[in-house]
């Protein structure tokens, strides 16, 4: 589970098209939505290493 801060940071790192995303908008997104945004990118973005649970 990503924290609100992690979601916000990840989204902000994705590029200028998404820089208008607010903390509230990022917090409201589900992990699936955040992953969908990341997976739609042409480049690989490693958010952080996550232990499988």
Protein Blocks (a to p, Z undefined) as FASTA:
>chain_A
ZZfklmmmmmmmnojklmmpcfklmmmpcfklmmmmmmmpmbdcdfbacddZZ
